[in-house]
Amino acid sequence: MLRKEVGGATLSSVSEIARRSPDPFLVLISTMISLRTKDEVTLPASERLFAVADDPTGIVALDEGKIQKLIYPAGFYRTKARSIKKAAGIIIEQYGGRVPNSVDELTTLPGVGRKTANLVLNLGFGLPAICVDTHVHRISNRFGWVTTKTPEQTELALEVILPRHHWIEINELLVGYGQKICTPLSPRCSECPFLGSVSGAPHCDRAGVDRSR
C-alpha cells in the first residue's frame, strides 16, 4: 500500500499547473499525482484528468477505473486514483466543496502529507509555508543551514532561520538546483555558484559529500 505520502516527487509540473490556474483543488490533485512520478508524466496525466473533471464534484462522479486510466502511467496510479476520489468526496462532504487552507485539515485527506499540504498552501492559496521535499532536505543539510534527520525536522528548522517572505519560493528554487547541480550523488560542485571552487566553500559546508564533479 502507498504510504500517507511518498517522497521523491519533482514539482515543476505542479508549478506549471498553478501558473496556468492557481486553483487549490488542481494544485492538490496534481501534487498527489506527482508523487514518485516524473514531471514528463505528471503534467500530461494531470491535463488528461482535468480535461474530464476539474473540480471535486466532477472527480467524485468519475469511476475509479476511469481515473486510473486518465492518470496512468503515474506511479501507484491505482492507489492514487482511489485517494483522489476519496479526497474529493471529503472536500465536498466536510468542506463544502472548497479545499481547506490549513496543514492540519489538508493532512487528514487520504494520500496527503505535509509536503503536499504545504505546496497547496504555497501555490494554491499564496500562503507562506515551507514545502520540504528530498531536494530541500538534502541541500539544506549539505549547505549547513540545518542538521536534521527528516524532512519534517527540516521544515521546522527552516521556519526558524529562513525569512518568512522566502518560504514560498524556496522549494522551486532548490528543486531545480538539486536536479541540475546539487544532485544526490556526485554533485556538480565545480559548477556551483555557492562554492566558486571546491577548496573554498564560503556558502556551503558540503556536508556528507564524499565525491563530486
CYANA upper distance limits for C-alpha pairs under 8 A (distance plus 0.5 A):
  1 MET  CA     79 THR  CA      8.01
  2 LEU  CA      6 VAL  CA      7.63
  2 LEU  CA     76 PHE  CA      7.76
  2 LEU  CA     79 THR  CA      7.23
  2 LEU  CA    111 GLY  CA      8.36
  3 ARG  CA    111 GLY  CA      7.80
  4 LYS  CA    110 PRO  CA      7.37
  4 LYS  CA    111 GLY  CA      5.36
  4 LYS  CA    112 VAL  CA      6.65
  4 LYS  CA    113 GLY  CA      6.55
  5 GLU  CA     35 LEU  CA      8.07
  5 GLU  CA    111 GLY  CA      5.91
  5 GLU  CA    112 VAL  CA      6.21
  5 GLU  CA    113 GLY  CA      5.57
  5 GLU  CA    116 THR  CA      8.46
  6 VAL  CA     35 LEU  CA      6.44
  6 VAL  CA     36 ARG  CA      7.06
  7 GLY  CA     35 LEU  CA      6.84
  7 GLY  CA     36 ARG  CA      6.99
  7 GLY  CA    133 ASP  CA      7.18
  7 GLY  CA    134 THR  CA      7.29
  8 GLY  CA     35 LEU  CA      6.98
  8 GLY  CA     36 ARG  CA      5.87
  8 GLY  CA     37 THR  CA      8.38
  8 GLY  CA    133 ASP  CA      7.38
  8 GLY  CA    134 THR  CA      6.49
  9 ALA  CA     34 SER  CA      6.15
  9 ALA  CA     35 LEU  CA      5.02
  9 ALA  CA     36 ARG  CA      5.52
  9 ALA  CA     37 THR  CA      6.49
  9 ALA  CA     38 LYS  CA      7.50
  9 ALA  CA    133 ASP  CA      7.94
 10 THR  CA     34 SER  CA      7.45
 10 THR  CA     35 LEU  CA      8.17
 10 THR  CA     37 THR  CA      7.90
 10 THR  CA     38 LYS  CA      6.85
 10 THR  CA     39 ASP  CA      6.70
 10 THR  CA    175 VAL  CA      7.68
 11 LEU  CA     15 SER  CA      6.87
 11 LEU  CA     31 THR  CA      7.94
 11 LEU  CA     34 SER  CA      7.57
 11 LEU  CA     39 ASP  CA      7.56
 11 LEU  CA    172 GLU  CA      7.90
 11 LEU  CA    175 VAL  CA      8.06
 12 SER  CA     16 GLU  CA      6.69
 12 SER  CA     39 ASP  CA      7.31
 12 SER  CA    172 GLU  CA      7.57
 13 SER  CA     17 ILE  CA      6.92
 13 SER  CA     34 SER  CA      8.48
 13 SER  CA     39 ASP  CA      5.81
 13 SER  CA     40 GLU  CA      8.27
 13 SER  CA     42 THR  CA      6.98
 13 SER  CA     43 LEU  CA      5.84
 14 VAL  CA     18 ALA  CA      6.69
 14 VAL  CA     27 VAL  CA      6.87
 14 VAL  CA     30 SER  CA      6.47
 14 VAL  CA     31 THR  CA      6.58
 14 VAL  CA     34 SER  CA      8.11
 14 VAL  CA     42 THR  CA      8.49
 14 VAL  CA     43 LEU  CA      7.82
 15 SER  CA     19 ARG  CA      6.60
 15 SER  CA    123 LEU  CA      7.60
 16 GLU  CA     20 ARG  CA      6.88
 17 ILE  CA     21 SER  CA      6.73
 17 ILE  CA     22 PRO  CA      7.90
 17 ILE  CA     26 LEU  CA      7.98
 17 ILE  CA     27 VAL  CA      7.47
 17 ILE  CA     30 SER  CA      8.30
 17 ILE  CA     43 LEU  CA      8.18
 18 ALA  CA     22 PRO  CA      4.83
 18 ALA  CA     23 ASP  CA      7.32
 18 ALA  CA     26 LEU  CA      8.08
 18 ALA  CA     27 VAL  CA      6.62
 18 ALA  CA    123 LEU  CA      6.50
 18 ALA  CA    124 GLY  CA      7.35
 21 SER  CA     26 LEU  CA      8.41
 22 PRO  CA     26 LEU  CA      8.11
 22 PRO  CA     27 VAL  CA      7.66
 22 PRO  CA    123 LEU  CA      6.92
 22 PRO  CA    124 GLY  CA      5.66
 22 PRO  CA    125 PHE  CA      8.09
 23 ASP  CA     27 VAL  CA      6.77
 23 ASP  CA    124 GLY  CA      5.94
 23 ASP  CA    125 PHE  CA      8.43
 24 PRO  CA     28 LEU  CA      6.50
 24 PRO  CA     99 VAL  CA      6.86
 24 PRO  CA    120 VAL  CA      6.50
 24 PRO  CA    121 LEU  CA      8.28
 24 PRO  CA    123 LEU  CA      7.86
 24 PRO  CA    124 GLY  CA      4.44
 24 PRO  CA    125 PHE  CA      6.92
 25 PHE  CA     29 ILE  CA      6.69
 25 PHE  CA     54 ASP  CA      8.44
 25 PHE  CA     55 ASP  CA      7.25
 25 PHE  CA     56 PRO  CA      8.10
 25 PHE  CA     98 ARG  CA      8.34
 25 PHE  CA     99 VAL  CA      6.60
 25 PHE  CA    124 GLY  CA      8.09
 26 LEU  CA     30 SER  CA      6.45
 26 LEU  CA     50 PHE  CA      8.36
 26 LEU  CA     54 ASP  CA      7.36
 26 LEU  CA     55 ASP  CA      8.16
 27 VAL  CA     31 THR  CA      6.48
 27 VAL  CA    119 LEU  CA      8.34
 27 VAL  CA    120 VAL  CA      6.38
 27 VAL  CA    123 LEU  CA      7.41
 27 VAL  CA    124 GLY  CA      6.46
 28 LEU  CA     32 MET  CA      6.79
 28 LEU  CA    116 THR  CA      7.59
 28 LEU  CA    117 ALA  CA      8.25
 28 LEU  CA    120 VAL  CA      6.23
 28 LEU  CA    124 GLY  CA      8.41
 29 ILE  CA     33 ILE  CA      6.78
 29 ILE  CA     46 SER  CA      8.27
 29 ILE  CA     84 ILE  CA      7.17
 30 SER  CA     34 SER  CA      6.60
 30 SER  CA     42 THR  CA      7.67
 30 SER  CA     43 LEU  CA      8.25
 30 SER  CA     46 SER  CA      6.12
 31 THR  CA     35 LEU  CA      7.16
 31 THR  CA    116 THR  CA      6.77
 31 THR  CA    119 LEU  CA      8.42
 32 MET  CA     80 LYS  CA      7.49
 32 MET  CA     84 ILE  CA      8.03
 32 MET  CA    111 GLY  CA      7.38
 32 MET  CA    112 VAL  CA      7.61
 32 MET  CA    116 THR  CA      7.69
 33 ILE  CA     37 THR  CA      7.77
 33 ILE  CA     42 THR  CA      6.74
 33 ILE  CA     45 ALA  CA      8.24
 33 ILE  CA     46 SER  CA      7.67
 33 ILE  CA     71 ILE  CA      7.85
 33 ILE  CA     74 ALA  CA      7.04
 33 ILE  CA     75 GLY  CA      8.38
 33 ILE  CA     77 TYR  CA      8.19
 33 ILE  CA     80 LYS  CA      7.19
 34 SER  CA     38 LYS  CA      7.42
 34 SER  CA     39 ASP  CA      7.68
 34 SER  CA     42 THR  CA      5.76
 34 SER  CA     74 ALA  CA      7.86
 35 LEU  CA     75 GLY  CA      7.81
 36 ARG  CA     74 ALA  CA      8.34
 36 ARG  CA     75 GLY  CA      6.26
 37 THR  CA     41 VAL  CA      7.06
 37 THR  CA     42 THR  CA      6.79
 37 THR  CA     74 ALA  CA      6.10
 37 THR  CA     75 GLY  CA      5.93
 38 LYS  CA     42 THR  CA      6.59
 39 ASP  CA     43 LEU  CA      6.55
 40 GLU  CA     44 PRO  CA      7.57
 41 VAL  CA     45 ALA  CA      6.61
 41 VAL  CA     73 PRO  CA      7.54
 41 VAL  CA     74 ALA  CA      6.81
 42 THR  CA     46 SER  CA      6.50
 42 THR  CA     71 ILE  CA      8.48
 42 THR  CA     74 ALA  CA      7.11
 43 LEU  CA     47 GLU  CA      6.65
 44 PRO  CA     48 ARG  CA      6.58
 45 ALA  CA     49 LEU  CA      6.81
 45 ALA  CA     70 LEU  CA      6.77
 45 ALA  CA     71 ILE  CA      4.94
 45 ALA  CA     72 TYR  CA      7.21
 45 ALA  CA     73 PRO  CA      8.30
 45 ALA  CA     74 ALA  CA      7.70
 46 SER  CA     50 PHE  CA      6.55
 46 SER  CA     71 ILE  CA      7.11
 47 GLU  CA     51 ALA  CA      6.46
 48 ARG  CA     52 VAL  CA      7.32
 48 ARG  CA     70 LEU  CA      6.26
 48 ARG  CA     71 ILE  CA      7.58
 49 LEU  CA     53 ALA  CA      6.57
 49 LEU  CA     54 ASP  CA      7.85
 49 LEU  CA     67 ILE  CA      7.49
 49 LEU  CA     70 LEU  CA      5.95
 49 LEU  CA     71 ILE  CA      7.01
 50 PHE  CA     54 ASP  CA      4.95
 52 VAL  CA     58 GLY  CA      8.32
 53 ALA  CA     58 GLY  CA      5.21
 53 ALA  CA     59 ILE  CA      6.02
 54 ASP  CA     58 GLY  CA      6.90
 54 ASP  CA     59 ILE  CA      7.54
 55 ASP  CA     59 ILE  CA      6.78
 56 PRO  CA     60 VAL  CA      6.65
 56 PRO  CA     88 ALA  CA      5.14
 56 PRO  CA     89 GLY  CA      7.37
 56 PRO  CA     91 ILE  CA      7.53
 56 PRO  CA     92 ILE  CA      7.13
 56 PRO  CA     97 GLY  CA      6.89
 57 THR  CA     61 ALA  CA      6.81
 57 THR  CA     88 ALA  CA      7.74
 57 THR  CA     89 GLY  CA      8.29
 57 THR  CA     92 ILE  CA      7.82
 57 THR  CA     97 GLY  CA      8.17
 58 GLY  CA     62 LEU  CA      7.18
 59 ILE  CA     84 ILE  CA      8.28
 59 ILE  CA     85 LYS  CA      6.58
 59 ILE  CA     88 ALA  CA      6.98
 60 VAL  CA     85 LYS  CA      6.03
 60 VAL  CA     86 LYS  CA      8.24
 60 VAL  CA     88 ALA  CA      6.65
 60 VAL  CA     89 GLY  CA      6.57
 62 LEU  CA     66 LYS  CA      6.88
 62 LEU  CA     67 ILE  CA      7.26
 63 ASP  CA     67 ILE  CA      7.10
 64 GLU  CA     68 GLN  CA      6.82
 64 GLU  CA     81 ALA  CA      6.53
 64 GLU  CA     82 ARG  CA      6.79
 64 GLU  CA     85 LYS  CA      7.53
 65 GLY  CA     69 LYS  CA      6.84
 65 GLY  CA     81 ALA  CA      8.22
 66 LYS  CA     70 LEU  CA      6.75
 67 ILE  CA     71 ILE  CA      6.74
 67 ILE  CA     81 ALA  CA      6.00
 68 GLN  CA     72 TYR  CA      6.41
 68 GLN  CA     77 TYR  CA      6.30
 68 GLN  CA     78 ARG  CA      6.13
 68 GLN  CA     80 LYS  CA      8.39
 68 GLN  CA     81 ALA  CA      5.89
 71 ILE  CA     77 TYR  CA      6.97
 71 ILE  CA     81 ALA  CA      8.29
 72 TYR  CA     77 TYR  CA      6.40
 73 PRO  CA     77 TYR  CA      7.21
 76 PHE  CA     80 LYS  CA      6.54
 77 TYR  CA     81 ALA  CA      6.41
 78 ARG  CA     82 ARG  CA      6.99
 79 THR  CA     83 SER  CA      6.74
 80 LYS  CA     84 ILE  CA      6.40
 80 LYS  CA    111 GLY  CA      7.84
 81 ALA  CA     85 LYS  CA      6.75
 82 ARG  CA     86 LYS  CA      6.70
 83 SER  CA     87 ALA  CA      6.37
 83 SER  CA    110 PRO  CA      5.81
 83 SER  CA    111 GLY  CA      6.34
 84 ILE  CA     88 ALA  CA      6.67
 84 ILE  CA    110 PRO  CA      8.21
 84 ILE  CA    111 GLY  CA      8.43
 85 LYS  CA     89 GLY  CA      6.81
 86 LYS  CA     90 ILE  CA      6.76
 86 LYS  CA    109 LEU  CA      8.44
 86 LYS  CA    110 PRO  CA      7.46
 87 ALA  CA     91 ILE  CA      6.67
 87 ALA  CA    109 LEU  CA      5.94
 87 ALA  CA    110 PRO  CA      6.48
 88 ALA  CA     92 ILE  CA      6.86
 88 ALA  CA     97 GLY  CA      8.46
 89 GLY  CA     93 GLU  CA      6.60
 90 ILE  CA     94 GLN  CA      6.06
 90 ILE  CA     95 TYR  CA      7.78
 90 ILE  CA    109 LEU  CA      7.86
 91 ILE  CA     95 TYR  CA      5.48
 91 ILE  CA     96 GLY  CA      6.98
 91 ILE  CA     97 GLY  CA      5.63
 91 ILE  CA     98 ARG  CA      6.70
 91 ILE  CA     99 VAL  CA      6.59
 91 ILE  CA    100 PRO  CA      8.27
 92 ILE  CA     96 GLY  CA      5.38
 92 ILE  CA     97 GLY  CA      4.47
 92 ILE  CA     98 ARG  CA      7.62
 93 GLU  CA     97 GLY  CA      7.73
 95 TYR  CA     99 VAL  CA      7.36
 95 TYR  CA    100 PRO  CA      7.30
 99 VAL  CA    106 LEU  CA      8.38
100 PRO  CA    105 GLU  CA      6.68
100 PRO  CA    106 LEU  CA      6.64
101 ASN  CA    105 GLU  CA      7.82
101 ASN  CA    106 LEU  CA      7.59
101 ASN  CA    120 VAL  CA      8.47
101 ASN  CA    121 LEU  CA      6.81
101 ASN  CA    125 PHE  CA      7.79
102 SER  CA    106 LEU  CA      6.59
102 SER  CA    117 ALA  CA      8.17
102 SER  CA    121 LEU  CA      7.88
103 VAL  CA    107 THR  CA      6.46
103 VAL  CA    114 ARG  CA      7.19
103 VAL  CA    117 ALA  CA      5.98
103 VAL  CA    118 ASN  CA      7.16
103 VAL  CA    121 LEU  CA      8.47
104 ASP  CA    108 THR  CA      7.35
105 GLU  CA    109 LEU  CA      8.00
106 LEU  CA    112 VAL  CA      7.27
106 LEU  CA    113 GLY  CA      8.38
106 LEU  CA    117 ALA  CA      6.16
107 THR  CA    112 VAL  CA      5.66
107 THR  CA    113 GLY  CA      5.76
107 THR  CA    114 ARG  CA      6.98
107 THR  CA    117 ALA  CA      6.93
108 THR  CA    112 VAL  CA      7.71
112 VAL  CA    116 THR  CA      6.31
112 VAL  CA    117 ALA  CA      7.05
113 GLY  CA    117 ALA  CA      6.64
114 ARG  CA    118 ASN  CA      6.43
114 ARG  CA    131 CYS  CA      8.17
114 ARG  CA    152 GLU  CA      8.29
115 LYS  CA    119 LEU  CA      6.72
115 LYS  CA    131 CYS  CA      5.66
115 LYS  CA    132 VAL  CA      6.33
115 LYS  CA    133 ASP  CA      7.00
116 THR  CA    120 VAL  CA      6.75
116 THR  CA    131 CYS  CA      8.02
117 ALA  CA    121 LEU  CA      6.86
118 ASN  CA    122 ASN  CA      6.62
118 ASN  CA    129 ALA  CA      5.94
118 ASN  CA    130 ILE  CA      6.73
118 ASN  CA    131 CYS  CA      5.63
119 LEU  CA    123 LEU  CA      6.41
119 LEU  CA    124 GLY  CA      8.03
119 LEU  CA    129 ALA  CA      8.03
119 LEU  CA    130 ILE  CA      8.30
119 LEU  CA    131 CYS  CA      6.14
120 VAL  CA    124 GLY  CA      5.38
120 VAL  CA    125 PHE  CA      7.27
121 LEU  CA    125 PHE  CA      5.48
121 LEU  CA    126 GLY  CA      6.65
121 LEU  CA    127 LEU  CA      5.71
121 LEU  CA    128 PRO  CA      7.59
121 LEU  CA    129 ALA  CA      7.07
122 ASN  CA    126 GLY  CA      5.28
122 ASN  CA    127 LEU  CA      5.61
122 ASN  CA    128 PRO  CA      6.50
122 ASN  CA    129 ALA  CA      6.59
122 ASN  CA    130 ILE  CA      8.49
122 ASN  CA    168 ILE  CA      6.01
123 LEU  CA    127 LEU  CA      8.35
123 LEU  CA    168 ILE  CA      8.43
126 GLY  CA    168 ILE  CA      8.25
127 LEU  CA    168 ILE  CA      7.98
128 PRO  CA    164 ARG  CA      7.24
128 PRO  CA    165 HIS  CA      7.72
128 PRO  CA    167 TRP  CA      6.01
128 PRO  CA    168 ILE  CA      5.95
129 ALA  CA    167 TRP  CA      6.02
129 ALA  CA    168 ILE  CA      6.48
130 ILE  CA    155 GLU  CA      6.68
130 ILE  CA    158 LEU  CA      8.22
130 ILE  CA    159 GLU  CA      7.78
130 ILE  CA    167 TRP  CA      5.50
130 ILE  CA    168 ILE  CA      6.72
130 ILE  CA    170 ILE  CA      7.71
130 ILE  CA    171 ASN  CA      7.66
131 CYS  CA    155 GLU  CA      7.77
131 CYS  CA    167 TRP  CA      8.46
131 CYS  CA    168 ILE  CA      8.17
131 CYS  CA    170 ILE  CA      8.33
131 CYS  CA    171 ASN  CA      6.32
132 VAL  CA    136 VAL  CA      5.81
132 VAL  CA    137 HIS  CA      6.55
132 VAL  CA    151 PRO  CA      6.29
132 VAL  CA    152 GLU  CA      7.99
132 VAL  CA    154 THR  CA      7.67
132 VAL  CA    155 GLU  CA      6.51
132 VAL  CA    171 ASN  CA      7.18
133 ASP  CA    137 HIS  CA      6.63
133 ASP  CA    151 PRO  CA      7.17
133 ASP  CA    171 ASN  CA      8.14
134 THR  CA    138 ARG  CA      6.47
134 THR  CA    151 PRO  CA      7.76
135 HIS  CA    139 ILE  CA      6.45
135 HIS  CA    174 LEU  CA      6.90
135 HIS  CA    175 VAL  CA      5.99
135 HIS  CA    178 GLY  CA      6.06
135 HIS  CA    179 GLN  CA      8.36
136 VAL  CA    140 SER  CA      6.34
136 VAL  CA    170 ILE  CA      8.35
136 VAL  CA    171 ASN  CA      6.85
136 VAL  CA    174 LEU  CA      6.31
136 VAL  CA    175 VAL  CA      7.21
136 VAL  CA    178 GLY  CA      8.44
137 HIS  CA    141 ASN  CA      6.90
137 HIS  CA    150 THR  CA      7.90
137 HIS  CA    151 PRO  CA      5.99
137 HIS  CA    154 THR  CA      6.57
138 ARG  CA    142 ARG  CA      6.52
138 ARG  CA    184 PRO  CA      8.04
139 ILE  CA    143 PHE  CA      6.37
139 ILE  CA    174 LEU  CA      7.88
139 ILE  CA    178 GLY  CA      7.69
139 ILE  CA    182 CYS  CA      7.60
140 SER  CA    144 GLY  CA      6.80
140 SER  CA    145 TRP  CA      5.80
140 SER  CA    146 VAL  CA      6.43
140 SER  CA    154 THR  CA      8.22
141 ASN  CA    145 TRP  CA      6.45
141 ASN  CA    146 VAL  CA      5.63
141 ASN  CA    147 THR  CA      6.04
141 ASN  CA    148 THR  CA      7.37
141 ASN  CA    207 ALA  CA      7.24
142 ARG  CA    204 CYS  CA      7.42
142 ARG  CA    205 ASP  CA      6.71
142 ARG  CA    206 ARG  CA      5.58
142 ARG  CA    207 ALA  CA      4.94
142 ARG  CA    208 GLY  CA      7.07
142 ARG  CA    209 VAL  CA      8.09
143 PHE  CA    203 HIS  CA      7.35
143 PHE  CA    204 CYS  CA      4.68
143 PHE  CA    205 ASP  CA      5.54
143 PHE  CA    206 ARG  CA      6.43
143 PHE  CA    207 ALA  CA      7.23
144 GLY  CA    204 CYS  CA      6.92
144 GLY  CA    205 ASP  CA      5.85
144 GLY  CA    206 ARG  CA      8.04
144 GLY  CA    207 ALA  CA      7.19
145 TRP  CA    158 LEU  CA      8.43
146 VAL  CA    154 THR  CA      7.37
146 VAL  CA    157 ALA  CA      7.04
146 VAL  CA    158 LEU  CA      7.81
147 THR  CA    154 THR  CA      8.33
148 THR  CA    153 GLN  CA      6.32
148 THR  CA    154 THR  CA      6.25
149 LYS  CA    153 GLN  CA      7.20
149 LYS  CA    154 THR  CA      8.11
150 THR  CA    154 THR  CA      6.81
151 PRO  CA    155 GLU  CA      6.61
152 GLU  CA    156 LEU  CA      7.02
153 GLN  CA    157 ALA  CA      6.65
154 THR  CA    158 LEU  CA      6.46
155 GLU  CA    159 GLU  CA      6.76
156 LEU  CA    160 VAL  CA      7.33
157 ALA  CA    161 ILE  CA      7.28
158 LEU  CA    162 LEU  CA      5.87
159 GLU  CA    163 PRO  CA      8.19
159 GLU  CA    164 ARG  CA      7.96
159 GLU  CA    167 TRP  CA      8.38
162 LEU  CA    166 HIS  CA      7.31
162 LEU  CA    167 TRP  CA      7.61
163 PRO  CA    167 TRP  CA      7.56
166 HIS  CA    170 ILE  CA      6.55
167 TRP  CA    171 ASN  CA      8.41
169 GLU  CA    173 LEU  CA      6.74
170 ILE  CA    174 LEU  CA      6.59
171 ASN  CA    175 VAL  CA      6.41
172 GLU  CA    176 GLY  CA      6.85
173 LEU  CA    177 TYR  CA      6.81
174 LEU  CA    178 GLY  CA      6.21
175 VAL  CA    179 GLN  CA      6.63
176 GLY  CA    180 LYS  CA      6.80
177 TYR  CA    181 ILE  CA      6.03
177 TYR  CA    182 CYS  CA      6.54
178 GLY  CA    182 CYS  CA      4.90
178 GLY  CA    183 THR  CA      5.56
178 GLY  CA    184 PRO  CA      8.06
179 GLN  CA    183 THR  CA      6.21
181 ILE  CA    187 PRO  CA      6.45
181 ILE  CA    188 ARG  CA      5.54
181 ILE  CA    189 CYS  CA      7.78
181 ILE  CA    191 GLU  CA      7.50
181 ILE  CA    192 CYS  CA      7.17
182 CYS  CA    187 PRO  CA      5.24
182 CYS  CA    188 ARG  CA      6.62
182 CYS  CA    189 CYS  CA      7.77
182 CYS  CA    192 CYS  CA      8.19
183 THR  CA    187 PRO  CA      5.14
183 THR  CA    188 ARG  CA      7.69
185 LEU  CA    211 ARG  CA      8.01
185 LEU  CA    212 SER  CA      8.15
186 SER  CA    209 VAL  CA      8.05
186 SER  CA    210 ASP  CA      8.24
186 SER  CA    211 ARG  CA      5.57
186 SER  CA    212 SER  CA      4.60
186 SER  CA    213 ARG  CA      6.43
187 PRO  CA    209 VAL  CA      8.39
187 PRO  CA    211 ARG  CA      7.96
187 PRO  CA    212 SER  CA      5.45
187 PRO  CA    213 ARG  CA      6.54
188 ARG  CA    192 CYS  CA      7.02
188 ARG  CA    212 SER  CA      6.38
188 ARG  CA    213 ARG  CA      5.12
189 CYS  CA    195 LEU  CA      7.42
189 CYS  CA    197 SER  CA      7.98
189 CYS  CA    198 VAL  CA      6.80
189 CYS  CA    212 SER  CA      6.47
189 CYS  CA    213 ARG  CA      6.32
190 SER  CA    195 LEU  CA      8.27
190 SER  CA    196 GLY  CA      7.88
190 SER  CA    197 SER  CA      6.77
190 SER  CA    198 VAL  CA      7.04
190 SER  CA    212 SER  CA      8.48
190 SER  CA    213 ARG  CA      6.58
191 GLU  CA    196 GLY  CA      8.28
192 CYS  CA    196 GLY  CA      7.02
194 PHE  CA    201 ALA  CA      7.62
194 PHE  CA    202 PRO  CA      7.67
194 PHE  CA    203 HIS  CA      5.92
194 PHE  CA    204 CYS  CA      6.99
195 LEU  CA    200 GLY  CA      7.02
195 LEU  CA    201 ALA  CA      5.13
195 LEU  CA    202 PRO  CA      6.92
195 LEU  CA    203 HIS  CA      6.95
195 LEU  CA    204 CYS  CA      7.00
196 GLY  CA    200 GLY  CA      7.60
196 GLY  CA    201 ALA  CA      7.58
197 SER  CA    201 ALA  CA      7.29
201 ALA  CA    205 ASP  CA      7.11
201 ALA  CA    206 ARG  CA      8.39
